[in-house]
């Protein structure tokens, strides 16, 4: 909620400042300086339409979570959960709707937003919008189905109680895991091994602290996203794009047009 309020405040302040600069000459040099960065932000947003549209949707869903009664949200998330019981009854709708809810009432929303608008948006510019969406789907759907398959095995073999079939499992995190995998795969230099190491620690370490194998959905989503991204690049190379820092330093626009960014490979 705080992040949304800050963004709204900054947007309002910017447009008020622009209005003031048109009437106060002393503000115009400051406006010219700031427009270099706001123009970059505009280009960045329109060059990754799927990412920023998805962010807007799950942020809106989170606002609903945080402004609604807990009992109502518990019912909604349970109904839209990708658990065994729900996927048995209505698999398609559960897989779709579950991808828009941030788990645990929106905990960690800022981290989700920052990951998407930075690394995952950059990845979309390289892979293209259509291929990025495919990577997300493979991570979210594939990760959910692998998790459910392992849960079924655990219940049937007696390793887990039957109540596991009704657990609440929703969230943007599977999509984020797949998106980060795609982004890390196209990193250059030392950034890639460091990023892989960080993700490995983040995704694998919970298994050493009591997490069961059927709770490893984020790991499965990451691996499926990574596999989809790497295989797709073998058939169609990604677009050469600069990092945000490189673009700011060069003072240039993204090397691909907005139209190209939204076309599929």
Secondary structure, DSSP 4 states (H G I P E B T S, - for coil): -HHHHHHHHHHHHHHHHHHHHTT-GGGHHHHHHHHHHHHHHHHHHHT-HHHHHHHHHHHHHHHHHHHS-HHHHHHHHHHT--SHHHHHHHHHHHHHHHTTPPHHHHTTHHHHHHHIIIIIHHHHHHH-HHHHHHHHHHHHHHHHHHHHHHHHHHHHTTSS-GGGGG-----SHHHHHHHHHHHHHT--THHHHHHHHHHHHHHHGGGGGT--GGG-HHHHHHHHHHHHHHHHHHHSPPP----HHHHHHHT---SS-HHHHHS--
